Amino acid sequence: MEFSAEMKYVLDTIWLLISGSLVMWMAAGFAMLEAGMVRTKSVT
């Protein structure tokens, strides 16, 4: 199955947006994990 150059560009753009959003949510999840590891005593 051969795609045209325009279709490849569209698929690459969609893949980039999906991958970028996954990385963004992984960074947010890691921030929440780290925030949950902080002891209440050391926050004050």
mmCIF entry with sequence, helices, sheets and N, C-alpha, C, O atoms, coordinates in Angstrom:
data_MODEL
# 
_entry.id   MODEL 
# 
_entity.id                         1 
_entity.type                       polymer 
_entity.pdbx_number_of_molecules   1 
# 
_entity_poly.entity_id                      1 
_entity_poly.type                           'polypeptide(L)' 
_entity_poly.nstd_linkage                   no 
_entity_poly.nstd_monomer                   no 
_entity_poly.pdbx_seq_one_letter_code       MEFSAEMKYVLDTIWLLISGSLVMWMAAGFAMLEAGMVRTKSVT 
_entity_poly.pdbx_seq_one_letter_code_can   MEFSAEMKYVLDTIWLLISGSLVMWMAAGFAMLEAGMVRTKSVT 
_entity_poly.pdbx_strand_id                 A 
# 
loop_
_entity_poly_seq.entity_id 
_entity_poly_seq.num 
_entity_poly_seq.mon_id 
_entity_poly_seq.hetero 
1 1  MET n 
1 2  GLU n 
1 3  PHE n 
1 4  SER n 
1 5  ALA n 
1 6  GLU n 
1 7  MET n 
1 8  LYS n 
1 9  TYR n 
1 10 VAL n 
1 11 LEU n 
1 12 ASP n 
1 13 THR n 
1 14 ILE n 
1 15 TRP n 
1 16 LEU n 
1 17 LEU n 
1 18 ILE n 
1 19 SER n 
1 20 GLY n 
1 21 SER n 
1 22 LEU n 
1 23 VAL n 
1 24 MET n 
1 25 TRP n 
1 26 MET n 
1 27 ALA n 
1 28 ALA n 
1 29 GLY n 
1 30 PHE n 
1 31 ALA n 
1 32 MET n 
1 33 LEU n 
1 34 GLU n 
1 35 ALA n 
1 36 GLY n 
1 37 MET n 
1 38 VAL n 
1 39 ARG n 
1 40 THR n 
1 41 LYS n 
1 42 SER n 
1 43 VAL n 
1 44 THR n 
# 
_struct_asym.id          A 
_struct_asym.entity_id   1 
# 
loop_
_struct_conf.conf_type_id 
_struct_conf.id 
_struct_conf.pdbx_PDB_helix_id 
_struct_conf.beg_label_comp_id 
_struct_conf.beg_label_asym_id 
_struct_conf.beg_label_seq_id 
_struct_conf.pdbx_beg_PDB_ins_code 
_struct_conf.end_label_comp_id 
_struct_conf.end_label_asym_id 
_struct_conf.end_label_seq_id 
_struct_conf.pdbx_end_PDB_ins_code 
_struct_conf.beg_auth_comp_id 
_struct_conf.beg_auth_asym_id 
_struct_conf.beg_auth_seq_id 
_struct_conf.end_auth_comp_id 
_struct_conf.end_auth_asym_id 
_struct_conf.end_auth_seq_id 
_struct_conf.pdbx_PDB_helix_class 
_struct_conf.details 
_struct_conf.pdbx_PDB_helix_length 
HELX_P HELX_P1 AA1 ALA A 5  ? MET A 37 ? ALA A 5  MET A 37 1 ? 33 
HELX_P HELX_P2 AA2 THR A 40 ? SER A 42 ? THR A 40 SER A 42 5 ? 3  
# 
_struct_conf_type.id          HELX_P 
_struct_conf_type.criteria    ? 
_struct_conf_type.reference   ? 
# 
loop_
_atom_site.group_PDB 
_atom_site.id 
_atom_site.type_symbol 
_atom_site.label_atom_id 
_atom_site.label_alt_id 
_atom_site.label_comp_id 
_atom_site.label_asym_id 
_atom_site.label_entity_id 
_atom_site.label_seq_id 
_atom_site.pdbx_PDB_ins_code 
_atom_site.Cartn_x 
_atom_site.Cartn_y 
_atom_site.Cartn_z 
_atom_site.occupancy 
_atom_site.B_iso_or_equiv 
_atom_site.pdbx_formal_charge 
_atom_site.auth_seq_id 
_atom_site.auth_comp_id 
_atom_site.auth_asym_id 
_atom_site.auth_atom_id 
_atom_site.pdbx_PDB_model_num 
ATOM 1   N N  . MET A 1 1  ? 0.841  -1.181 0.000  1.00 0.00 ? 1  MET A N  1 
ATOM 2   C CA . MET A 1 1  ? 0.000  0.000  0.000  1.00 0.00 ? 1  MET A CA 1 
ATOM 3   C C  . MET A 1 1  ? 0.883  1.241  0.000  1.00 0.00 ? 1  MET A C  1 
ATOM 4   O O  . MET A 1 1  ? 1.670  1.448  0.923  1.00 0.00 ? 1  MET A O  1 
ATOM 5   N N  . GLU A 1 2  ? 0.756  2.046  -1.009 1.00 0.00 ? 2  GLU A N  1 
ATOM 6   C CA . GLU A 1 2  ? 1.602  3.225  -1.158 1.00 0.00 ? 2  GLU A CA 1 
ATOM 7   C C  . GLU A 1 2  ? 0.788  4.486  -0.882 1.00 0.00 ? 2  GLU A C  1 
ATOM 8   O O  . GLU A 1 2  ? -0.284 4.688  -1.451 1.00 0.00 ? 2  GLU A O  1 
ATOM 9   N N  . PHE A 1 3  ? 1.314  5.320  -0.007 1.00 0.00 ? 3  PHE A N  1 
ATOM 10  C CA . PHE A 1 3  ? 0.643  6.573  0.323  1.00 0.00 ? 3  PHE A CA 1 
ATOM 11  C C  . PHE A 1 3  ? 1.256  7.707  -0.484 1.00 0.00 ? 3  PHE A C  1 
ATOM 12  O O  . PHE A 1 3  ? 2.428  7.667  -0.858 1.00 0.00 ? 3  PHE A O  1 
ATOM 13  N N  . SER A 1 4  ? 0.441  8.714  -0.743 1.00 0.00 ? 4  SER A N  1 
ATOM 14  C CA . SER A 1 4  ? 0.967  9.898  -1.410 1.00 0.00 ? 4  SER A CA 1 
ATOM 15  C C  . SER A 1 4  ? 1.797  10.711 -0.418 1.00 0.00 ? 4  SER A C  1 
ATOM 16  O O  . SER A 1 4  ? 1.753  10.470 0.789  1.00 0.00 ? 4  SER A O  1 
ATOM 17  N N  . ALA A 1 5  ? 2.544  11.663 -0.937 1.00 0.00 ? 5  ALA A N  1 
ATOM 18  C CA . ALA A 1 5  ? 3.397  12.496 -0.084 1.00 0.00 ? 5  ALA A CA 1 
ATOM 19  C C  . ALA A 1 5  ? 2.546  13.311 0.884  1.00 0.00 ? 5  ALA A C  1 
ATOM 20  O O  . ALA A 1 5  ? 2.931  13.517 2.035  1.00 0.00 ? 5  ALA A O  1 
ATOM 21  N N  . GLU A 1 6  ? 1.398  13.772 0.418  1.00 0.00 ? 6  GLU A N  1 
ATOM 22  C CA . GLU A 1 6  ? 0.517  14.569 1.282  1.00 0.00 ? 6  GLU A CA 1 
ATOM 23  C C  . GLU A 1 6  ? -0.047 13.717 2.420  1.00 0.00 ? 6  GLU A C  1 
ATOM 24  O O  . GLU A 1 6  ? -0.140 14.178 3.558  1.00 0.00 ? 6  GLU A O  1 
ATOM 25  N N  . MET A 1 7  ? -0.420 12.478 2.109  1.00 0.00 ? 7  MET A N  1 
ATOM 26  C CA . MET A 1 7  ? -0.956 11.587 3.138  1.00 0.00 ? 7  MET A CA 1 
ATOM 27  C C  . MET A 1 7  ? 0.120  11.249 4.171  1.00 0.00 ? 7  MET A C  1 
ATOM 28  O O  . MET A 1 7  ? -0.169 11.179 5.365  1.00 0.00 ? 7  MET A O  1 
ATOM 29  N N  . LYS A 1 8  ? 1.350  11.040 3.720  1.00 0.00 ? 8  LYS A N  1 
ATOM 30  C CA . LYS A 1 8  ? 2.450  10.789 4.653  1.00 0.00 ? 8  LYS A CA 1 
ATOM 31  C C  . LYS A 1 8  ? 2.656  11.981 5.576  1.00 0.00 ? 8  LYS A C  1 
ATOM 32  O O  . LYS A 1 8  ? 2.896  11.815 6.771  1.00 0.00 ? 8  LYS A O  1 
ATOM 33  N N  . TYR A 1 9  ? 2.562  13.189 5.015  1.00 0.00 ? 9  TYR A N  1 
ATOM 34  C CA . TYR A 1 9  ? 2.725  14.406 5.816  1.00 0.00 ? 9  TYR A CA 1 
ATOM 35  C C  . TYR A 1 9  ? 1.629  14.513 6.869  1.00 0.00 ? 9  TYR A C  1 
ATOM 36  O O  . TYR A 1 9  ? 1.901  14.862 8.017  1.00 0.00 ? 9  TYR A O  1 
ATOM 37  N N  . VAL A 1 10 ? 0.395  14.215 6.484  1.00 0.00 ? 10 VAL A N  1 
ATOM 38  C CA . VAL A 1 10 ? -0.729 14.275 7.422  1.00 0.00 ? 10 VAL A CA 1 
ATOM 39  C C  . VAL A 1 10 ? -0.554 13.237 8.528  1.00 0.00 ? 10 VAL A C  1 
ATOM 40  O O  . VAL A 1 10 ? -0.740 13.549 9.704  1.00 0.00 ? 10 VAL A O  1 
ATOM 41  N N  . LEU A 1 11 ? -0.200 12.014 8.163  1.00 0.00 ? 11 LEU A N  1 
ATOM 42  C CA . LEU A 1 11 ? -0.004 10.964 9.166  1.00 0.00 ? 11 LEU A CA 1 
ATOM 43  C C  . LEU A 1 11 ? 1.159  11.282 10.099 1.00 0.00 ? 11 LEU A C  1 
ATOM 44  O O  . LEU A 1 11 ? 1.073  11.033 11.301 1.00 0.00 ? 11 LEU A O  1 
ATOM 45  N N  . ASP A 1 12 ? 2.245  11.830 9.559  1.00 0.00 ? 12 ASP A N  1 
ATOM 46  C CA . ASP A 1 12 ? 3.375  12.224 10.402 1.00 0.00 ? 12 ASP A CA 1 
ATOM 47  C C  . ASP A 1 12 ? 2.974  13.323 11.378 1.00 0.00 ? 12 ASP A C  1 
ATOM 48  O O  . ASP A 1 12 ? 3.385  13.303 12.538 1.00 0.00 ? 12 ASP A O  1 
ATOM 49  N N  . THR A 1 13 ? 2.178  14.278 10.918 1.00 0.00 ? 13 THR A N  1 
ATOM 50  C CA . THR A 1 13 ? 1.733  15.369 11.782 1.00 0.00 ? 13 THR A CA 1 
ATOM 51  C C  . THR A 1 13 ? 0.826  14.854 12.890 1.00 0.00 ? 13 THR A C  1 
ATOM 52  O O  . THR A 1 13 ? 0.965  15.253 14.046 1.00 0.00 ? 13 THR A O  1 
ATOM 53  N N  . ILE A 1 14 ? -0.103 13.968 12.539 1.00 0.00 ? 14 ILE A N  1 
ATOM 54  C CA . ILE A 1 14 ? -1.003 13.398 13.549 1.00 0.00 ? 14 ILE A CA 1 
ATOM 55  C C  . ILE A 1 14 ? -0.203 12.591 14.563 1.00 0.00 ? 14 ILE A C  1 
ATOM 56  O O  . ILE A 1 14 ? -0.451 12.688 15.765 1.00 0.00 ? 14 ILE A O  1 
ATOM 57  N N  . TRP A 1 15 ? 0.756  11.794 14.092 1.00 0.00 ? 15 TRP A N  1 
ATOM 58  C CA . TRP A 1 15 ? 1.583  10.995 14.999 1.00 0.00 ? 15 TRP A CA 1 
ATOM 59  C C  . TRP A 1 15 ? 2.399  11.894 15.927 1.00 0.00 ? 15 TRP A C  1 
ATOM 60  O O  . TRP A 1 15 ? 2.551  11.587 17.109 1.00 0.00 ? 15 TRP A O  1 
ATOM 61  N N  . LEU A 1 16 ? 2.919  12.990 15.403 1.00 0.00 ? 16 LEU A N  1 
ATOM 62  C CA . LEU A 1 16 ? 3.689  13.929 16.212 1.00 0.00 ? 16 LEU A CA 1 
ATOM 63  C C  . LEU A 1 16 ? 2.817  14.552 17.298 1.00 0.00 ? 16 LEU A C  1 
ATOM 64  O O  . LEU A 1 16 ? 3.260  14.692 18.438 1.00 0.00 ? 16 LEU A O  1 
ATOM 65  N N  . LEU A 1 17 ? 1.593  14.924 16.963 1.00 0.00 ? 17 LEU A N  1 
ATOM 66  C CA . LEU A 1 17 ? 0.684  15.515 17.949 1.00 0.00 ? 17 LEU A CA 1 
ATOM 67  C C  . LEU A 1 17 ? 0.300  14.506 19.027 1.00 0.00 ? 17 LEU A C  1 
ATOM 68  O O  . LEU A 1 17 ? 0.265  14.846 20.210 1.00 0.00 ? 17 LEU A O  1 
ATOM 69  N N  . ILE A 1 18 ? 0.014  13.274 18.629 1.00 0.00 ? 18 ILE A N  1 
ATOM 70  C CA . ILE A 1 18 ? -0.341 12.239 19.609 1.00 0.00 ? 18 ILE A CA 1 
ATOM 71  C C  . ILE A 1 18 ? 0.847  11.949 20.520 1.00 0.00 ? 18 ILE A C  1 
ATOM 72  O O  . ILE A 1 18 ? 0.692  11.869 21.739 1.00 0.00 ? 18 ILE A O  1 
ATOM 73  N N  . SER A 1 19 ? 2.023  11.792 19.936 1.00 0.00 ? 19 SER A N  1 
ATOM 74  C CA . SER A 1 19 ? 3.217  11.498 20.738 1.00 0.00 ? 19 SER A CA 1 
ATOM 75  C C  . SER A 1 19 ? 3.546  12.650 21.675 1.00 0.00 ? 19 SER A C  1 
ATOM 76  O O  . SER A 1 19 ? 3.900  12.429 22.833 1.00 0.00 ? 19 SER A O  1 
ATOM 77  N N  . GLY A 1 20 ? 3.431  13.873 21.181 1.00 0.00 ? 20 GLY A N  1 
ATOM 78  C CA . GLY A 1 20 ? 3.702  15.039 22.018 1.00 0.00 ? 20 GLY A CA 1 
ATOM 79  C C  . GLY A 1 20 ? 2.744  15.147 23.179 1.00 0.00 ? 20 GLY A C  1 
ATOM 80  O O  . GLY A 1 20 ? 3.147  15.498 24.288 1.00 0.00 ? 20 GLY A O  1 
ATOM 81  N N  . SER A 1 21 ? 1.473  14.847 22.939 1.00 0.00 ? 21 SER A N  1 
ATOM 82  C CA . SER A 1 21 ? 0.506  14.914 24.036 1.00 0.00 ? 21 SER A CA 1 
ATOM 83  C C  . SER A 1 21 ? 0.760  13.806 25.054 1.00 0.00 ? 21 SER A C  1 
ATOM 84  O O  . SER A 1 21 ? 0.576  14.019 26.252 1.00 0.00 ? 21 SER A O  1 
ATOM 85  N N  . LEU A 1 22 ? 1.180  12.628 24.597 1.00 0.00 ? 22 LEU A N  1 
ATOM 86  C CA . LEU A 1 22 ? 1.519  11.556 25.538 1.00 0.00 ? 22 LEU A CA 1 
ATOM 87  C C  . LEU A 1 22 ? 2.712  11.937 26.408 1.00 0.00 ? 22 LEU A C  1 
ATOM 88  O O  . LEU A 1 22 ? 2.714  11.672 27.610 1.00 0.00 ? 22 LEU A O  1 
ATOM 89  N N  . VAL A 1 23 ? 3.716  12.553 25.813 1.00 0.00 ? 23 VAL A N  1 
ATOM 90  C CA . VAL A 1 23 ? 4.881  12.987 26.584 1.00 0.00 ? 23 VAL A CA 1 
ATOM 91  C C  . VAL A 1 23 ? 4.474  14.048 27.601 1.00 0.00 ? 23 VAL A C  1 
ATOM 92  O O  . VAL A 1 23 ? 4.943  14.032 28.738 1.00 0.00 ? 23 VAL A O  1 
ATOM 93  N N  . MET A 1 24 ? 3.601  14.973 27.194 1.00 0.00 ? 24 MET A N  1 
ATOM 94  C CA . MET A 1 24 ? 3.136  16.009 28.107 1.00 0.00 ? 24 MET A CA 1 
ATOM 95  C C  . MET A 1 24 ? 2.410  15.388 29.300 1.00 0.00 ? 24 MET A C  1 
ATOM 96  O O  . MET A 1 24 ? 2.644  15.792 30.440 1.00 0.00 ? 24 MET A O  1 
ATOM 97  N N  . TRP A 1 25 ? 1.538  14.419 29.057 1.00 0.00 ? 25 TRP A N  1 
ATOM 98  C CA . TRP A 1 25 ? 0.806  13.774 30.154 1.00 0.00 ? 25 TRP A CA 1 
ATOM 99  C C  . TRP A 1 25 ? 1.718  12.912 31.016 1.00 0.00 ? 25 TRP A C  1 
ATOM 100 O O  . TRP A 1 25 ? 1.493  12.784 32.220 1.00 0.00 ? 25 TRP A O  1 
ATOM 101 N N  . MET A 1 26 ? 2.753  12.313 30.408 1.00 0.00 ? 26 MET A N  1 
ATOM 102 C CA . MET A 1 26 ? 3.707  11.553 31.219 1.00 0.00 ? 26 MET A CA 1 
ATOM 103 C C  . MET A 1 26 ? 4.481  12.478 32.144 1.00 0.00 ? 26 MET A C  1 
ATOM 104 O O  . MET A 1 26 ? 4.747  12.120 33.292 1.00 0.00 ? 26 MET A O  1 
ATOM 105 N N  . ALA A 1 27 ? 4.847  13.663 31.663 1.00 0.00 ? 27 ALA A N  1 
ATOM 106 C CA . ALA A 1 27 ? 5.555  14.625 32.510 1.00 0.00 ? 27 ALA A CA 1 
ATOM 107 C C  . ALA A 1 27 ? 4.650  15.097 33.643 1.00 0.00 ? 27 ALA A C  1 
ATOM 108 O O  . ALA A 1 27 ? 5.101  15.241 34.780 1.00 0.00 ? 27 ALA A O  1 
ATOM 109 N N  . ALA A 1 28 ? 3.379  15.336 33.340 1.00 0.00 ? 28 ALA A N  1 
ATOM 110 C CA . ALA A 1 28 ? 2.439  15.743 34.390 1.00 0.00 ? 28 ALA A CA 1 
ATOM 111 C C  . ALA A 1 28 ? 2.244  14.619 35.405 1.00 0.00 ? 28 ALA A C  1 
ATOM 112 O O  . ALA A 1 28 ? 2.169  14.879 36.606 1.00 0.00 ? 28 ALA A O  1 
ATOM 113 N N  . GLY A 1 29 ? 2.162  13.395 34.944 1.00 0.00 ? 29 GLY A N  1 
ATOM 114 C CA . GLY A 1 29 ? 2.016  12.262 35.849 1.00 0.00 ? 29 GLY A CA 1 
ATOM 115 C C  . GLY A 1 29 ? 3.230  12.082 36.733 1.00 0.00 ? 29 GLY A C  1 
ATOM 116 O O  . GLY A 1 29 ? 3.094  11.763 37.914 1.00 0.00 ? 29 GLY A O  1 
ATOM 117 N N  . PHE A 1 30 ? 4.414  12.282 36.181 1.00 0.00 ? 30 PHE A N  1 
ATOM 118 C CA . PHE A 1 30 ? 5.629  12.177 36.987 1.00 0.00 ? 30 PHE A CA 1 
ATOM 119 C C  . PHE A 1 30 ? 5.679  13.292 38.024 1.00 0.00 ? 30 PHE A C  1 
ATOM 120 O O  . PHE A 1 30 ? 6.135  13.071 39.146 1.00 0.00 ? 30 PHE A O  1 
ATOM 121 N N  . ALA A 1 31 ? 5.215  14.488 37.661 1.00 0.00 ? 31 ALA A N  1 
ATOM 122 C CA . ALA A 1 31 ? 5.162  15.590 38.628 1.00 0.00 ? 31 ALA A CA 1 
ATOM 123 C C  . ALA A 1 31 ? 4.210  15.252 39.769 1.00 0.00 ? 31 ALA A C  1 
ATOM 124 O O  . ALA A 1 31 ? 4.499  15.551 40.927 1.00 0.00 ? 31 ALA A O  1 
ATOM 125 N N  . MET A 1 32 ? 3.075  14.631 39.450 1.00 0.00 ? 32 MET A N  1 
ATOM 126 C CA . MET A 1 32 ? 2.134  14.224 40.500 1.00 0.00 ? 32 MET A CA 1 
ATOM 127 C C  . MET A 1 32 ? 2.737  13.129 41.383 1.00 0.00 ? 32 MET A C  1 
ATOM 128 O O  . MET A 1 32 ? 2.533  13.126 42.597 1.00 0.00 ? 32 MET A O  1 
ATOM 129 N N  . LEU A 1 33 ? 3.468  12.211 40.781 1.00 0.00 ? 33 LEU A N  1 
ATOM 130 C CA . LEU A 1 33 ? 4.129  11.164 41.557 1.00 0.00 ? 33 LEU A CA 1 
ATOM 131 C C  . LEU A 1 33 ? 5.137  11.770 42.525 1.00 0.00 ? 33 LEU A C  1 
ATOM 132 O O  . LEU A 1 33 ? 5.179  11.399 43.698 1.00 0.00 ? 33 LEU A O  1 
ATOM 133 N N  . GLU A 1 34 ? 5.939  12.692 42.037 1.00 0.00 ? 34 GLU A N  1 
ATOM 134 C CA . GLU A 1 34 ? 6.937  13.328 42.890 1.00 0.00 ? 34 GLU A CA 1 
ATOM 135 C C  . GLU A 1 34 ? 6.279  14.181 43.971 1.00 0.00 ? 34 GLU A C  1 
ATOM 136 O O  . GLU A 1 34 ? 6.765  14.233 45.101 1.00 0.00 ? 34 GLU A O  1 
ATOM 137 N N  . ALA A 1 35 ? 5.178  14.849 43.633 1.00 0.00 ? 35 ALA A N  1 
ATOM 138 C CA . ALA A 1 35 ? 4.470  15.651 44.636 1.00 0.00 ? 35 ALA A CA 1 
ATOM 139 C C  . ALA A 1 35 ? 3.894  14.755 45.726 1.00 0.00 ? 35 ALA A C  1 
ATOM 140 O O  . ALA A 1 35 ? 3.809  15.168 46.882 1.00 0.00 ? 35 ALA A O  1 
ATOM 141 N N  . GLY A 1 36 ? 3.501  13.550 45.377 1.00 0.00 ? 36 GLY A N  1 
ATOM 142 C CA . GLY A 1 36 ? 2.965  12.626 46.359 1.00 0.00 ? 36 GLY A CA 1 
ATOM 143 C C  . GLY A 1 36 ? 4.030  12.004 47.244 1.00 0.00 ? 36 GLY A C  1 
ATOM 144 O O  . GLY A 1 36 ? 3.720  11.469 48.308 1.00 0.00 ? 36 GLY A O  1 
ATOM 145 N N  . MET A 1 37 ? 5.287  12.071 46.811 1.00 0.00 ? 37 MET A N  1 
ATOM 146 C CA . MET A 1 37 ? 6.371  11.484 47.592 1.00 0.00 ? 37 MET A CA 1 
ATOM 147 C C  . MET A 1 37 ? 6.902  12.439 48.664 1.00 0.00 ? 37 MET A C  1 
ATOM 148 O O  . MET A 1 37 ? 7.662  12.027 49.539 1.00 0.00 ? 37 MET A O  1 
ATOM 149 N N  . VAL A 1 38 ? 6.502  13.715 48.597 1.00 0.00 ? 38 VAL A N  1 
ATOM 150 C CA . VAL A 1 38 ? 7.002  14.706 49.549 1.00 0.00 ? 38 VAL A CA 1 
ATOM 151 C C  . VAL A 1 38 ? 6.295  14.512 50.882 1.00 0.00 ? 38 VAL A C  1 
ATOM 152 O O  . VAL A 1 38 ? 5.073  14.369 50.928 1.00 0.00 ? 38 VAL A O  1 
ATOM 153 N N  . ARG A 1 39 ? 7.051  14.506 51.947 1.00 0.00 ? 39 ARG A N  1 
ATOM 154 C CA . ARG A 1 39 ? 6.460  14.373 53.280 1.00 0.00 ? 39 ARG A CA 1 
ATOM 155 C C  . ARG A 1 39 ? 5.811  15.686 53.678 1.00 0.00 ? 39 ARG A C  1 
ATOM 156 O O  . ARG A 1 39 ? 6.310  16.763 53.354 1.00 0.00 ? 39 ARG A O  1 
ATOM 157 N N  . THR A 1 40 ? 4.707  15.586 54.375 1.00 0.00 ? 40 THR A N  1 
ATOM 158 C CA . THR A 1 40 ? 3.985  16.775 54.815 1.00 0.00 ? 40 THR A CA 1 
ATOM 159 C C  . THR A 1 40 ? 4.843  17.607 55.760 1.00 0.00 ? 40 THR A C  1 
ATOM 160 O O  . THR A 1 40 ? 4.770  18.835 55.743 1.00 0.00 ? 40 THR A O  1 
ATOM 161 N N  . LYS A 1 41 ? 5.642  16.959 56.572 1.00 0.00 ? 41 LYS A N  1 
ATOM 162 C CA . LYS A 1 41 ? 6.468  17.661 57.551 1.00 0.00 ? 41 LYS A CA 1 
ATOM 163 C C  . LYS A 1 41 ? 7.484  18.593 56.872 1.00 0.00 ? 41 LYS A C  1 
ATOM 164 O O  . LYS A 1 41 ? 7.787  19.661 57.404 1.00 0.00 ? 41 LYS A O  1 
ATOM 165 N N  . SER A 1 42 ? 8.001  18.205 55.723 1.00 0.00 ? 42 SER A N  1 
ATOM 166 C CA . SER A 1 42 ? 9.034  19.006 55.073 1.00 0.00 ? 42 SER A CA 1 
ATOM 167 C C  . SER A 1 42 ? 8.466  20.084 54.154 1.00 0.00 ? 42 SER A C  1 
ATOM 168 O O  . SER A 1 42 ? 9.229  20.844 53.558 1.00 0.00 ? 42 SER A O  1 
ATOM 169 N N  . VAL A 1 43 ? 7.155  20.164 54.030 1.00 0.00 ? 43 VAL A N  1 
ATOM 170 C CA . VAL A 1 43 ? 6.541  21.145 53.142 1.00 0.00 ? 43 VAL A CA 1 
ATOM 171 C C  . VAL A 1 43 ? 6.340  22.478 53.845 1.00 0.00 ? 43 VAL A C  1 
ATOM 172 O O  . VAL A 1 43 ? 6.376  23.524 53.196 1.00 0.00 ? 43 VAL A O  1 
ATOM 173 N N  . THR A 1 44 ? 6.129  22.465 55.156 1.00 0.00 ? 44 THR A N  1 
ATOM 174 C CA . THR A 1 44 ? 5.790  23.696 55.878 1.00 0.00 ? 44 THR A CA 1 
ATOM 175 C C  . THR A 1 44 ? 6.914  24.689 55.912 1.00 0.00 ? 44 THR A C  1 
ATOM 176 O O  . THR A 1 44 ? 6.767  25.768 56.486 1.00 0.00 ? 44 THR A O  1 
# 
